[in-house]
Amino acid sequence: MSNVTGSKAAASPGMTRRAFGLGLGMTAVAASGCGRRENAPPPQAPAESATVTHARRFAEANLPPDAVPLMIENARLVDRDFSTAPVRAQVAGRIYEWPANYTTPKARSDLSKYAVPGADRYELPSEDRRGIGGLTFFWPTLEGYSPTNWVDDGDRRRIDYLSFAVHGTDASLTVEQVMARLHRSRVIEATPGITRFGLSGYRWIKPDGSHQDRVEWIGPLQDGGLFHMHSHDPDSQAAQSLFNPQCAVDMFDRESGEDVSYRFSLSLIEHWRAIEHGTRRIIRGWRQA
């Protein structure tokens, strides 16, 4: 299965269908013992679920023909395993609880080695700097995976958190420190060469003084902090040639100790402030203690 996970399989349409299918089988066995009517209609194939139908149509329109059966099989696994059951993990002494459908299969697999025997949570070691990883949100609702939105790995609505960690107040470099290093090294422009949607863009420069296609973006946040991310220059040939160029956010907040790393499509750059504020608000809301 690609991109969707669950902790314990919740009651789902897939589970209902399997139970119903078993009932039909038992009925057929009973009927065969009582004699079969010659004009009885042939057994009907079970109706295709909305999840499978969506996956099949997407695969037929976007993937090679030999990839369609695998996509359909994955959709059946989603029908079976999709869950919003809570996942609990202890990170730096804090308990976070979030719906399983926000977490990728790989992230759930990585967490499994931190399971606490006899408890309903995972406990990450204090020296583990990765924190909660593998979280995915979808713009603009900021929901997690659904029975249908998992099909497209290149979906431009995806916001992928590589890590949300909580460290000490001096664990990483702040935005100001990162930018100061870049300026001292003279690898970026001294003043912004690009502005977009309230962001000031500092382009990287080559030894000959010409511009590279990478831009460091800086912008003010609602809480008075400073936002920082990098991306391709939106006007560069490289950005135009890529299928889905990304904005990469790596920030450390000394006041809260939060260290985040996440990615979203360059096509969503105008929503950078809402993405930063909204996703952090949701994750902070998952904190239980």
N, C-alpha and C positions, 0 to 999 in steps of 0.2 A: 504494500500500500504506500502511496506517495503522499506525504505531507499531512496526513490526519492521524490523530492518535486518540486514545482514551484510556482511562485507568481501568475501571471495571465496566464491562459492556452494559450500558443502560438499556432499559426497555426501549425498543425501537421498532419502526415498521418492519425492518428486516427480521427481527426476532418473531414478530407476529406472523409474518408470512411463513417462516419455517414451521411454526406450530400449526398453522392452517394447512400447510402442505402435508404434514404428518397425518393430520386428520383425514385428508382426502385419501391417503394411502391406506389407512385402516379401513375406510369405507369400501374401497375397491376390493380389499381382501375378503371382507364380509360378503360383499355382493357375489364374488366368484364362487363362494361356497353354496350359494342359494340358487345358482343357475344364472346364465347371462341372457339377456334379451337380445335377439338377433339385430334389432334396429337401434340398439343403444349407440349414442354418439361417441366418437373417439374422445379420449381424455384430452382436456385442454391444458396447454402449457401455462404455468403460473404467470400472472401479469407482471410486466417489467416495472420495477420501482421507479419513482421520479429521479432518484440518485443515479441509477443505472442508465436511464434514458438520457439524462443530461450528460453523463460521461461519454456515452456512445456517440451522441451527436457532436460533442466537442472533438472527440478523437477522429471521427470521420471527416470533419471539416479542417482539422489542423495537423493531424499526424499521419505518418505512412500507414498503409493498410495493415501491415503486419503488427503494428502497435495497438490496434483497436482491441483485440481480445484481452491484452494485458490491462488496458484501461478499464474494460468492463469488469474484469476480475477484481481490480482494485476497488471499483465502485461497490462490488458485493461485499468486500471486506469493510468498507466504510459503513454500509448498511448494518453489518454485524457488530462493529466495534465502536462506532461513533458515540462519544460520551461528553457530557459537560460536568461530570462528577468532579469534586474538588481534589486538587493535588496540593499537598502540604509539604513545605520545606523550611528548614531552619537555616538562615543565612546570617552570619555574623551575630548570632544570638537573637535574631528576630525571626518570628514565624510568619511566613507568607502562605496564603491559600488562594489558588486561582483555578478557574475552570480548565479541565483537561484539554478542551478543544483549542486553547491558545498555544499549546506546546507541540513541537514537531516530534515525530517518532524517535529521531536520533537523540533529542534532548531527554526524552523520557527514558531511553535506554541508558544514557549517561547518568541519569539520576538514580537508576536502580541500584547501583553499587553503594549508594549512600543510605539505603533503607535502614531504618532503626528497628531492630528485632522487637516484636511485640508492640510496636507503635504504628500509628497511621501517618507517618511522615518520613521525609528524608532529612538528613542532617549533613550539611556540607562542612568539611573541616575549616577551621578558622583561617588556615593559610591558603585556602583555595580562593583565588582572586577573581574567578570567573562569575561567581554568583549565579543568579538565575539566567539560564541561556536558552536559546531556541524558541523564543516567544514570537508569535506572528500576529499582527493586527491588519485589518483591511480598511482602507480609507473609503468613504468618509465616516462610516459608523464606528470604526475602531473595534469591530467585533472580531472574534477569532475565526478559526476554520468552521465552515458549515458543511452540510452534506453535499454541497455543490461547488463552493468556491475553491476547493483544493485542487481542481483538475489542471489549472494552468500555472506552471512554475514561473512563467514570465508575466504574470498578472501585474500590471502597473499600479494596482491599488495596494499591493503588499508592502507592509512595513515590518522588517525583520530585525528583531533584537538579538544580537549575538550575545550580549551580556547586560545584566543589571546587577551591580554589586554594591555592597556597602562596606567601606573601608575606614581607616583612621583619617584624621584631618590632613595628613601630609603624605598619603599613600601614592598619589600621582601628581602630575603637573596640571595646574589649572589652565584655563584658556589663556589668561594673560601671560603665563609663563611659556606656554607653547608658542604663542605669537612673538613674544620677545626673542626667543631662540631663533625663530625663522628670520626675523628682521636683522638680528646680529650676524647671522650667517649670510645675509644678503641673497637669499635664494628666492625671495618674493619681492614684489614692488614695495617701495617705501610708502606710497599712498595708493588707495584703491583705484584700480583701473576699470572696474565694472561695478555697477549697482543694480540690484534686482530685488524688488518686493521688500524693501527695508533692510536688505543685506548689503554690506560692503565687501566687494570681492578683490582680493589681492592675488594677481596672477603670478605664477612661478616664472622665473626668468632664466634663460640659458647664459652660459659664460660670455657669449657674444652680444648679450643684451636683448635678444629676441625673446618672445613670450612662448612658454610652454602652454599646453592645453589644460593644465591643472590650476584650479582656483581655490584659495582658502577664503571661506566666507565667515564674516563676523556680523552679529546683529544683537540688538538689545532684547532682553526677555521681559515678561510682564512683572517678574519679581525683582527687577533691577539687575539681574545677573547678565552674563555675556554668553551668547550662543556661538558655537563654532562647528563648522563642518567643511568638508572639501568635496569637490566634484570636478568633472570635466568642464571646461569653458563651454557654456551652452551654445555659443556661436561657432565653436571649433568644428573642423571637419571630423575629428574623432568622435565627438558627441553625436554628430549627425549620422555617422556610419554605424554606430552601435545600435543593437535592437532595443536595449533598455538600459541606458547609462544610469548610474546610481549616485546618490548623495550619501556620503559616509560621515556619520556623526560619532565623534569620540570625545567625551567631555567628563571632567571630574569637578564635582561641586564640593569645595572644601568645607562649607558650612554644614551640609547634610551628610557628607562622606559618600555620596552616591557617585559611582563611576559607571558610565553607560557607553555602550557601543551599539549602534543600530544603522540600518540602511533603508533608503526608500528611493523610489524612482525620481530621476531628475525632472520628469514631467510634473511632479507634485511640488516643485520648489516653492511656488507661491504660497503653499500651505505649511511652510516649515514651522512657523510659530505654533499653529494649531496642532501639528503632529507632535512637537516637543512637549507642549503643555498637556495635551490630551493623553498621550501614552504614559507619561510620568504620573499623571493624576490617577490613572487606572491602576498602575502597578503599586503606587503608594496606598491605594485603597484596598489592595490585597493583603496588606500588612495586618496581622491579627494581634501581635504583641511584640 
